[in-house]
Amino acid sequence: AHSMAVMLERTFKNEGYTWMFKGLTPALISRAPSTIITFVTLEQLRRVYRHMYGLQE
């Protein structure tokens, strides 16, 4: 039976460090629009709230 350390060592040797990041770009691209919309919406709501209650920016 092989340990996890041996498995990781072989994986790094055969595929390099990039195997950990496969699929990361599509995941980030798919999440970006909703993240941007959420950020912009919350910033606008913060400004409205501060304006309504006379708070400084």
CHARMM internal coordinates of N, CA and C (Angstrom, degrees):
IC EDIT
DIST 1 N 1 CA 1.4606
DIST 1 CA 1 C 1.5284
ANGL 1 N 1 CA 1 C 108.80
DIST 1 C 2 N 1.3184
ANGL 1 CA 1 C 2 N 114.15
DIHE 1 N 1 CA 1 C 2 N 135.10
DIST 2 N 2 CA 1.4630
ANGL 1 C 2 N 2 CA 120.32
DIHE 1 CA 1 C 2 N 2 CA -179.69
DIST 2 CA 2 C 1.5237
ANGL 2 N 2 CA 2 C 110.03
DIHE 1 C 2 N 2 CA 2 C -94.80
DIST 2 C 3 N 1.2764
ANGL 2 CA 2 C 3 N 115.24
DIHE 2 N 2 CA 2 C 3 N 146.08
DIST 3 N 3 CA 1.4608
ANGL 2 C 3 N 3 CA 119.67
DIHE 2 CA 2 C 3 N 3 CA 177.62
DIST 3 CA 3 C 1.5265
ANGL 3 N 3 CA 3 C 109.71
DIHE 2 C 3 N 3 CA 3 C -85.33
DIST 3 C 4 N 1.3065
ANGL 3 CA 3 C 4 N 115.20
DIHE 3 N 3 CA 3 C 4 N 166.94
DIST 4 N 4 CA 1.4536
ANGL 3 C 4 N 4 CA 120.43
DIHE 3 CA 3 C 4 N 4 CA 178.18
DIST 4 CA 4 C 1.5268
ANGL 4 N 4 CA 4 C 110.56
DIHE 3 C 4 N 4 CA 4 C -62.86
DIST 4 C 5 N 1.3152
ANGL 4 CA 4 C 5 N 117.21
DIHE 4 N 4 CA 4 C 5 N -35.37
DIST 5 N 5 CA 1.4641
ANGL 4 C 5 N 5 CA 120.91
DIHE 4 CA 4 C 5 N 5 CA 179.51
DIST 5 CA 5 C 1.5205
ANGL 5 N 5 CA 5 C 111.09
DIHE 4 C 5 N 5 CA 5 C -61.76
DIST 5 C 6 N 1.3272
ANGL 5 CA 5 C 6 N 116.91
DIHE 5 N 5 CA 5 C 6 N -41.55
DIST 6 N 6 CA 1.4656
ANGL 5 C 6 N 6 CA 120.91
DIHE 5 CA 5 C 6 N 6 CA 178.54
DIST 6 CA 6 C 1.5276
ANGL 6 N 6 CA 6 C 109.84
DIHE 5 C 6 N 6 CA 6 C -65.53
DIST 6 C 7 N 1.3207
ANGL 6 CA 6 C 7 N 116.69
DIHE 6 N 6 CA 6 C 7 N -42.72
DIST 7 N 7 CA 1.4607
ANGL 6 C 7 N 7 CA 121.01
DIHE 6 CA 6 C 7 N 7 CA 178.82
DIST 7 CA 7 C 1.5304
ANGL 7 N 7 CA 7 C 110.82
DIHE 6 C 7 N 7 CA 7 C -60.87
DIST 7 C 8 N 1.3264
ANGL 7 CA 7 C 8 N 117.21
DIHE 7 N 7 CA 7 C 8 N -45.46
DIST 8 N 8 CA 1.4628
ANGL 7 C 8 N 8 CA 120.53
DIHE 7 CA 7 C 8 N 8 CA 179.12
DIST 8 CA 8 C 1.5227
ANGL 8 N 8 CA 8 C 111.32
DIHE 7 C 8 N 8 CA 8 C -64.71
DIST 8 C 9 N 1.3074
ANGL 8 CA 8 C 9 N 116.73
DIHE 8 N 8 CA 8 C 9 N -41.24
DIST 9 N 9 CA 1.4647
ANGL 8 C 9 N 9 CA 120.88
DIHE 8 CA 8 C 9 N 9 CA 178.68
DIST 9 CA 9 C 1.5268
ANGL 9 N 9 CA 9 C 110.83
DIHE 8 C 9 N 9 CA 9 C -59.70
DIST 9 C 10 N 1.3112
ANGL 9 CA 9 C 10 N 116.76
DIHE 9 N 9 CA 9 C 10 N -45.34
DIST 10 N 10 CA 1.4714
ANGL 9 C 10 N 10 CA 120.63
DIHE 9 CA 9 C 10 N 10 CA 179.21
DIST 10 CA 10 C 1.5257
ANGL 10 N 10 CA 10 C 111.63
DIHE 9 C 10 N 10 CA 10 C -65.45
DIST 10 C 11 N 1.3203
ANGL 10 CA 10 C 11 N 116.31
DIHE 10 N 10 CA 10 C 11 N -41.06
DIST 11 N 11 CA 1.4675
ANGL 10 C 11 N 11 CA 120.21
DIHE 10 CA 10 C 11 N 11 CA 179.72
DIST 11 CA 11 C 1.5210
ANGL 11 N 11 CA 11 C 110.55
DIHE 10 C 11 N 11 CA 11 C -63.28
DIST 11 C 12 N 1.3297
ANGL 11 CA 11 C 12 N 117.64
DIHE 11 N 11 CA 11 C 12 N -46.38
DIST 12 N 12 CA 1.4660
ANGL 11 C 12 N 12 CA 120.69
DIHE 11 CA 11 C 12 N 12 CA 177.98
DIST 12 CA 12 C 1.5224
ANGL 12 N 12 CA 12 C 111.21
DIHE 11 C 12 N 12 CA 12 C -61.89
DIST 12 C 13 N 1.3201
ANGL 12 CA 12 C 13 N 116.57
DIHE 12 N 12 CA 12 C 13 N -39.52
DIST 13 N 13 CA 1.4651
ANGL 12 C 13 N 13 CA 120.89
DIHE 12 CA 12 C 13 N 13 CA -179.49
DIST 13 CA 13 C 1.5278
ANGL 13 N 13 CA 13 C 110.97
DIHE 12 C 13 N 13 CA 13 C -66.17
DIST 13 C 14 N 1.3334
ANGL 13 CA 13 C 14 N 117.14
DIHE 13 N 13 CA 13 C 14 N -42.80
DIST 14 N 14 CA 1.4658
ANGL 13 C 14 N 14 CA 121.44
DIHE 13 CA 13 C 14 N 14 CA -176.12
DIST 14 CA 14 C 1.5241
ANGL 14 N 14 CA 14 C 113.64
DIHE 13 C 14 N 14 CA 14 C -80.19
DIST 14 C 15 N 1.3290
ANGL 14 CA 14 C 15 N 117.42
DIHE 14 N 14 CA 14 C 15 N -37.31
DIST 15 N 15 CA 1.4668
ANGL 14 C 15 N 15 CA 120.13
DIHE 14 CA 14 C 15 N 15 CA -172.41
DIST 15 CA 15 C 1.5170
ANGL 15 N 15 CA 15 C 114.07
DIHE 14 C 15 N 15 CA 15 C -117.78
DIST 15 C 16 N 1.2952
ANGL 15 CA 15 C 16 N 118.97
DIHE 15 N 15 CA 15 C 16 N -9.25
DIST 16 N 16 CA 1.4557
ANGL 15 C 16 N 16 CA 121.13
DIHE 15 CA 15 C 16 N 16 CA -178.11
DIST 16 CA 16 C 1.5202
ANGL 16 N 16 CA 16 C 110.85
DIHE 15 C 16 N 16 CA 16 C 77.24
DIST 16 C 17 N 1.3204
ANGL 16 CA 16 C 17 N 114.49
DIHE 16 N 16 CA 16 C 17 N -172.48
DIST 17 N 17 CA 1.4650
ANGL 16 C 17 N 17 CA 119.56
DIHE 16 CA 16 C 17 N 17 CA -176.92
DIST 17 CA 17 C 1.5232
ANGL 17 N 17 CA 17 C 113.13
DIHE 16 C 17 N 17 CA 17 C -79.70
DIST 17 C 18 N 1.3263
ANGL 17 CA 17 C 18 N 118.12
DIHE 17 N 17 CA 17 C 18 N -13.60
DIST 18 N 18 CA 1.4650
ANGL 17 C 18 N 18 CA 120.49
DIHE 17 CA 17 C 18 N 18 CA -175.62
DIST 18 CA 18 C 1.5208
ANGL 18 N 18 CA 18 C 113.06
DIHE 17 C 18 N 18 CA 18 C -70.07
DIST 18 C 19 N 1.3266
ANGL 18 CA 18 C 19 N 119.17
DIHE 18 N 18 CA 18 C 19 N -18.09
DIST 19 N 19 CA 1.4628
ANGL 18 C 19 N 19 CA 120.37
DIHE 18 CA 18 C 19 N 19 CA -179.43
DIST 19 CA 19 C 1.5264
ANGL 19 N 19 CA 19 C 111.66
DIHE 18 C 19 N 19 CA 19 C -59.93
DIST 19 C 20 N 1.3331
ANGL 19 CA 19 C 20 N 117.09
DIHE 19 N 19 CA 19 C 20 N -26.72
DIST 20 N 20 CA 1.4622
ANGL 19 C 20 N 20 CA 120.34
DIHE 19 CA 19 C 20 N 20 CA -178.96
DIST 20 CA 20 C 1.5249
ANGL 20 N 20 CA 20 C 112.04
DIHE 19 C 20 N 20 CA 20 C -71.50
DIST 20 C 21 N 1.3359
ANGL 20 CA 20 C 21 N 117.08
DIHE 20 N 20 CA 20 C 21 N -20.38
DIST 21 N 21 CA 1.4574
ANGL 20 C 21 N 21 CA 120.74
DIHE 20 CA 20 C 21 N 21 CA -173.31
DIST 21 CA 21 C 1.5204
ANGL 21 N 21 CA 21 C 113.52
DIHE 20 C 21 N 21 CA 21 C -108.10
DIST 21 C 22 N 1.3269
ANGL 21 CA 21 C 22 N 117.89
DIHE 21 N 21 CA 21 C 22 N 2.78
DIST 22 N 22 CA 1.4609
ANGL 21 C 22 N 22 CA 120.56
DIHE 21 CA 21 C 22 N 22 CA 178.12
DIST 22 CA 22 C 1.5222
ANGL 22 N 22 CA 22 C 108.65
DIHE 21 C 22 N 22 CA 22 C -61.82
DIST 22 C 23 N 1.3208
ANGL 22 CA 22 C 23 N 116.13
DIHE 22 N 22 CA 22 C 23 N 130.07
DIST 23 N 23 CA 1.4563
ANGL 22 C 23 N 23 CA 120.48
DIHE 22 CA 22 C 23 N 23 CA -179.55
DIST 23 CA 23 C 1.5101
ANGL 23 N 23 CA 23 C 114.12
DIHE 22 C 23 N 23 CA 23 C 88.67
DIST 23 C 24 N 1.3103
ANGL 23 CA 23 C 24 N 118.04
DIHE 23 N 23 CA 23 C 24 N -4.97
DIST 24 N 24 CA 1.4636
ANGL 23 C 24 N 24 CA 120.49
DIHE 23 CA 23 C 24 N 24 CA -178.32
DIST 24 CA 24 C 1.5225
ANGL 24 N 24 CA 24 C 111.80
DIHE 23 C 24 N 24 CA 24 C -69.43
DIST 24 C 25 N 1.3327
ANGL 24 CA 24 C 25 N 117.23
DIHE 24 N 24 CA 24 C 25 N -43.09
DIST 25 N 25 CA 1.4663
ANGL 24 C 25 N 25 CA 120.59
DIHE 24 CA 24 C 25 N 25 CA -178.03
DIST 25 CA 25 C 1.5282
ANGL 25 N 25 CA 25 C 112.03
DIHE 24 C 25 N 25 CA 25 C -60.35
DIST 25 C 26 N 1.3294
ANGL 25 CA 25 C 26 N 120.51
DIHE 25 N 25 CA 25 C 26 N -50.45
DIST 26 N 26 CA 1.4677
ANGL 25 C 26 N 26 CA 119.11
DIHE 25 CA 25 C 26 N 26 CA 178.03
DIST 26 CA 26 C 1.5292
ANGL 26 N 26 CA 26 C 112.72
DIHE 25 C 26 N 26 CA 26 C -60.11
DIST 26 C 27 N 1.3212
ANGL 26 CA 26 C 27 N 116.65
DIHE 26 N 26 CA 26 C 27 N -36.53
DIST 27 N 27 CA 1.4647
ANGL 26 C 27 N 27 CA 119.58
DIHE 26 CA 26 C 27 N 27 CA 179.05
DIST 27 CA 27 C 1.5269
ANGL 27 N 27 CA 27 C 110.92
DIHE 26 C 27 N 27 CA 27 C -64.63
DIST 27 C 28 N 1.3296
ANGL 27 CA 27 C 28 N 116.46
DIHE 27 N 27 CA 27 C 28 N -43.20
DIST 28 N 28 CA 1.4684
ANGL 27 C 28 N 28 CA 119.93
DIHE 27 CA 27 C 28 N 28 CA 178.91
DIST 28 CA 28 C 1.5203
ANGL 28 N 28 CA 28 C 111.33
DIHE 27 C 28 N 28 CA 28 C -66.15
DIST 28 C 29 N 1.3250
ANGL 28 CA 28 C 29 N 116.53
DIHE 28 N 28 CA 28 C 29 N -41.70
DIST 29 N 29 CA 1.4656
ANGL 28 C 29 N 29 CA 120.57
DIHE 28 CA 28 C 29 N 29 CA 179.96
DIST 29 CA 29 C 1.5261
ANGL 29 N 29 CA 29 C 110.48
DIHE 28 C 29 N 29 CA 29 C -63.57
DIST 29 C 30 N 1.3159
ANGL 29 CA 29 C 30 N 117.75
DIHE 29 N 29 CA 29 C 30 N -39.65
DIST 30 N 30 CA 1.4654
ANGL 29 C 30 N 30 CA 120.03
DIHE 29 CA 29 C 30 N 30 CA -178.63
DIST 30 CA 30 C 1.5259
ANGL 30 N 30 CA 30 C 111.83
DIHE 29 C 30 N 30 CA 30 C -71.22
DIST 30 C 31 N 1.3152
ANGL 30 CA 30 C 31 N 118.10
DIHE 30 N 30 CA 30 C 31 N -28.22
DIST 31 N 31 CA 1.4641
ANGL 30 C 31 N 31 CA 121.57
DIHE 30 CA 30 C 31 N 31 CA -179.29
DIST 31 CA 31 C 1.5297
ANGL 31 N 31 CA 31 C 113.16
DIHE 30 C 31 N 31 CA 31 C -88.04
DIST 31 C 32 N 1.3027
ANGL 31 CA 31 C 32 N 118.11
DIHE 31 N 31 CA 31 C 32 N -21.09
DIST 32 N 32 CA 1.4656
ANGL 31 C 32 N 32 CA 121.80
DIHE 31 CA 31 C 32 N 32 CA -173.55
DIST 32 CA 32 C 1.5269
ANGL 32 N 32 CA 32 C 113.59
DIHE 31 C 32 N 32 CA 32 C -58.10
DIST 32 C 33 N 1.3380
ANGL 32 CA 32 C 33 N 120.36
DIHE 32 N 32 CA 32 C 33 N -49.22
DIST 33 N 33 CA 1.4685
ANGL 32 C 33 N 33 CA 118.72
DIHE 32 CA 32 C 33 N 33 CA -177.09
DIST 33 CA 33 C 1.5307
ANGL 33 N 33 CA 33 C 113.35
DIHE 32 C 33 N 33 CA 33 C -58.40
DIST 33 C 34 N 1.3194
ANGL 33 CA 33 C 34 N 118.18
DIHE 33 N 33 CA 33 C 34 N -46.48
DIST 34 N 34 CA 1.4632
ANGL 33 C 34 N 34 CA 119.57
DIHE 33 CA 33 C 34 N 34 CA -178.89
DIST 34 CA 34 C 1.5238
ANGL 34 N 34 CA 34 C 111.56
DIHE 33 C 34 N 34 CA 34 C -67.32
DIST 34 C 35 N 1.3194
ANGL 34 CA 34 C 35 N 117.27
DIHE 34 N 34 CA 34 C 35 N -34.46
DIST 35 N 35 CA 1.4622
ANGL 34 C 35 N 35 CA 120.61
DIHE 34 CA 34 C 35 N 35 CA 178.30
DIST 35 CA 35 C 1.5215
ANGL 35 N 35 CA 35 C 110.58
DIHE 34 C 35 N 35 CA 35 C -66.29
DIST 35 C 36 N 1.3171
ANGL 35 CA 35 C 36 N 116.79
DIHE 35 N 35 CA 35 C 36 N -43.21
DIST 36 N 36 CA 1.4682
ANGL 35 C 36 N 36 CA 121.20
DIHE 35 CA 35 C 36 N 36 CA 179.25
DIST 36 CA 36 C 1.5203
ANGL 36 N 36 CA 36 C 110.53
DIHE 35 C 36 N 36 CA 36 C -64.30
DIST 36 C 37 N 1.3327
ANGL 36 CA 36 C 37 N 116.92
DIHE 36 N 36 CA 36 C 37 N -45.53
DIST 37 N 37 CA 1.4682
ANGL 36 C 37 N 37 CA 120.83
DIHE 36 CA 36 C 37 N 37 CA 179.94
DIST 37 CA 37 C 1.5263
ANGL 37 N 37 CA 37 C 110.34
DIHE 36 C 37 N 37 CA 37 C -61.53
DIST 37 C 38 N 1.3127
ANGL 37 CA 37 C 38 N 117.53
DIHE 37 N 37 CA 37 C 38 N -43.17
DIST 38 N 38 CA 1.4663
ANGL 37 C 38 N 38 CA 121.16
DIHE 37 CA 37 C 38 N 38 CA 178.84
DIST 38 CA 38 C 1.5228
ANGL 38 N 38 CA 38 C 110.89
DIHE 37 C 38 N 38 CA 38 C -62.15
DIST 38 C 39 N 1.3239
ANGL 38 CA 38 C 39 N 117.55
DIHE 38 N 38 CA 38 C 39 N -45.68
DIST 39 N 39 CA 1.4584
ANGL 38 C 39 N 39 CA 121.26
DIHE 38 CA 38 C 39 N 39 CA -179.21
DIST 39 CA 39 C 1.5281
ANGL 39 N 39 CA 39 C 111.11
DIHE 38 C 39 N 39 CA 39 C -61.53
DIST 39 C 40 N 1.3271
ANGL 39 CA 39 C 40 N 117.12
DIHE 39 N 39 CA 39 C 40 N -48.28
DIST 40 N 40 CA 1.4666
ANGL 39 C 40 N 40 CA 121.15
DIHE 39 CA 39 C 40 N 40 CA -178.45
DIST 40 CA 40 C 1.5264
ANGL 40 N 40 CA 40 C 110.21
DIHE 39 C 40 N 40 CA 40 C -63.22
DIST 40 C 41 N 1.3255
ANGL 40 CA 40 C 41 N 117.27
DIHE 40 N 40 CA 40 C 41 N -43.17
DIST 41 N 41 CA 1.4635
ANGL 40 C 41 N 41 CA 121.17
DIHE 40 CA 40 C 41 N 41 CA 179.64
DIST 41 CA 41 C 1.5237
ANGL 41 N 41 CA 41 C 111.14
DIHE 40 C 41 N 41 CA 41 C -61.93
DIST 41 C 42 N 1.3145
ANGL 41 CA 41 C 42 N 117.57
DIHE 41 N 41 CA 41 C 42 N -46.59
DIST 42 N 42 CA 1.4620
ANGL 41 C 42 N 42 CA 120.09
DIHE 41 CA 41 C 42 N 42 CA -179.52
DIST 42 CA 42 C 1.5294
ANGL 42 N 42 CA 42 C 112.03
DIHE 41 C 42 N 42 CA 42 C -65.41
DIST 42 C 43 N 1.3214
ANGL 42 CA 42 C 43 N 117.36
DIHE 42 N 42 CA 42 C 43 N -36.25
DIST 43 N 43 CA 1.4664
ANGL 42 C 43 N 43 CA 120.06
DIHE 42 CA 42 C 43 N 43 CA 176.82
DIST 43 CA 43 C 1.5313
ANGL 43 N 43 CA 43 C 110.74
DIHE 42 C 43 N 43 CA 43 C -64.91
DIST 43 C 44 N 1.3208
ANGL 43 CA 43 C 44 N 117.27
DIHE 43 N 43 CA 43 C 44 N -41.06
DIST 44 N 44 CA 1.4624
ANGL 43 C 44 N 44 CA 120.31
DIHE 43 CA 43 C 44 N 44 CA 178.66
DIST 44 CA 44 C 1.5298
ANGL 44 N 44 CA 44 C 110.63
DIHE 43 C 44 N 44 CA 44 C -66.34
DIST 44 C 45 N 1.3219
ANGL 44 CA 44 C 45 N 117.08
DIHE 44 N 44 CA 44 C 45 N -42.26
DIST 45 N 45 CA 1.4631
ANGL 44 C 45 N 45 CA 120.14
DIHE 44 CA 44 C 45 N 45 CA 177.84
DIST 45 CA 45 C 1.5235
ANGL 45 N 45 CA 45 C 111.26
DIHE 44 C 45 N 45 CA 45 C -63.36
DIST 45 C 46 N 1.3189
ANGL 45 CA 45 C 46 N 117.44
DIHE 45 N 45 CA 45 C 46 N -36.81
DIST 46 N 46 CA 1.4656
ANGL 45 C 46 N 46 CA 121.21
DIHE 45 CA 45 C 46 N 46 CA 177.27
DIST 46 CA 46 C 1.5245
ANGL 46 N 46 CA 46 C 110.15
DIHE 45 C 46 N 46 CA 46 C -62.71
DIST 46 C 47 N 1.3194
ANGL 46 CA 46 C 47 N 116.44
DIHE 46 N 46 CA 46 C 47 N -42.62
DIST 47 N 47 CA 1.4749
ANGL 46 C 47 N 47 CA 120.04
DIHE 46 CA 46 C 47 N 47 CA 179.12
DIST 47 CA 47 C 1.5231
ANGL 47 N 47 CA 47 C 111.48
DIHE 46 C 47 N 47 CA 47 C -64.92
DIST 47 C 48 N 1.3294
ANGL 47 CA 47 C 48 N 116.91
DIHE 47 N 47 CA 47 C 48 N -42.54
DIST 48 N 48 CA 1.4676
ANGL 47 C 48 N 48 CA 120.52
DIHE 47 CA 47 C 48 N 48 CA 178.61
DIST 48 CA 48 C 1.5256
ANGL 48 N 48 CA 48 C 109.87
DIHE 47 C 48 N 48 CA 48 C -62.23
DIST 48 C 49 N 1.3122
ANGL 48 CA 48 C 49 N 117.72
DIHE 48 N 48 CA 48 C 49 N -46.11
DIST 49 N 49 CA 1.4614
ANGL 48 C 49 N 49 CA 122.46
DIHE 48 CA 48 C 49 N 49 CA 179.62
DIST 49 CA 49 C 1.5245
ANGL 49 N 49 CA 49 C 110.65
DIHE 48 C 49 N 49 CA 49 C -58.82
DIST 49 C 50 N 1.3329
ANGL 49 CA 49 C 50 N 116.23
DIHE 49 N 49 CA 49 C 50 N -47.79
DIST 50 N 50 CA 1.4667
ANGL 49 C 50 N 50 CA 119.95
DIHE 49 CA 49 C 50 N 50 CA -179.51
DIST 50 CA 50 C 1.5299
ANGL 50 N 50 CA 50 C 111.14
DIHE 49 C 50 N 50 CA 50 C -63.74
DIST 50 C 51 N 1.3210
ANGL 50 CA 50 C 51 N 117.28
DIHE 50 N 50 CA 50 C 51 N -37.67
DIST 51 N 51 CA 1.4656
ANGL 50 C 51 N 51 CA 120.96
DIHE 50 CA 50 C 51 N 51 CA 178.87
DIST 51 CA 51 C 1.5352
ANGL 51 N 51 CA 51 C 110.21
DIHE 50 C 51 N 51 CA 51 C -67.24
DIST 51 C 52 N 1.3254
ANGL 51 CA 51 C 52 N 116.72
DIHE 51 N 51 CA 51 C 52 N -42.66
DIST 52 N 52 CA 1.4676
ANGL 51 C 52 N 52 CA 120.93
DIHE 51 CA 51 C 52 N 52 CA -178.39
DIST 52 CA 52 C 1.5237
ANGL 52 N 52 CA 52 C 112.01
DIHE 51 C 52 N 52 CA 52 C -62.90
DIST 52 C 53 N 1.3215
ANGL 52 CA 52 C 53 N 117.16
DIHE 52 N 52 CA 52 C 53 N -36.01
DIST 53 N 53 CA 1.4551
ANGL 52 C 53 N 53 CA 120.94
DIHE 52 CA 52 C 53 N 53 CA -175.73
DIST 53 CA 53 C 1.5259
ANGL 53 N 53 CA 53 C 113.07
DIHE 52 C 53 N 53 CA 53 C -104.09
DIST 53 C 54 N 1.3279
ANGL 53 CA 53 C 54 N 116.96
DIHE 53 N 53 CA 53 C 54 N 10.33
DIST 54 N 54 CA 1.4511
ANGL 53 C 54 N 54 CA 121.13
DIHE 53 CA 53 C 54 N 54 CA 175.06
DIST 54 CA 54 C 1.5175
ANGL 54 N 54 CA 54 C 114.59
DIHE 53 C 54 N 54 CA 54 C 65.80
DIST 54 C 55 N 1.3056
ANGL 54 CA 54 C 55 N 117.15
DIHE 54 N 54 CA 54 C 55 N 31.42
DIST 55 N 55 CA 1.4604
ANGL 54 C 55 N 55 CA 121.05
DIHE 54 CA 54 C 55 N 55 CA 179.58
DIST 55 CA 55 C 1.5205
ANGL 55 N 55 CA 55 C 109.98
DIHE 54 C 55 N 55 CA 55 C -91.04
DIST 55 C 56 N 1.3263
ANGL 55 CA 55 C 56 N 116.40
DIHE 55 N 55 CA 55 C 56 N 155.17
DIST 56 N 56 CA 1.4643
ANGL 55 C 56 N 56 CA 120.34
DIHE 55 CA 55 C 56 N 56 CA 179.13
DIST 56 CA 56 C 1.5194
ANGL 56 N 56 CA 56 C 110.56
DIHE 55 C 56 N 56 CA 56 C -76.09
DIST 56 C 57 N 1.3249
ANGL 56 CA 56 C 57 N 114.63
DIHE 56 N 56 CA 56 C 57 N 152.64
DIST 57 N 57 CA 1.4714
ANGL 56 C 57 N 57 CA 120.63
DIHE 56 CA 56 C 57 N 57 CA 177.41
DIST 57 CA 57 C 1.4904
ANGL 57 N 57 CA 57 C 110.96
DIHE 56 C 57 N 57 CA 57 C -71.59
END
COOR INIT
IC SEED 1 N 1 CA 1 C
IC BUILD
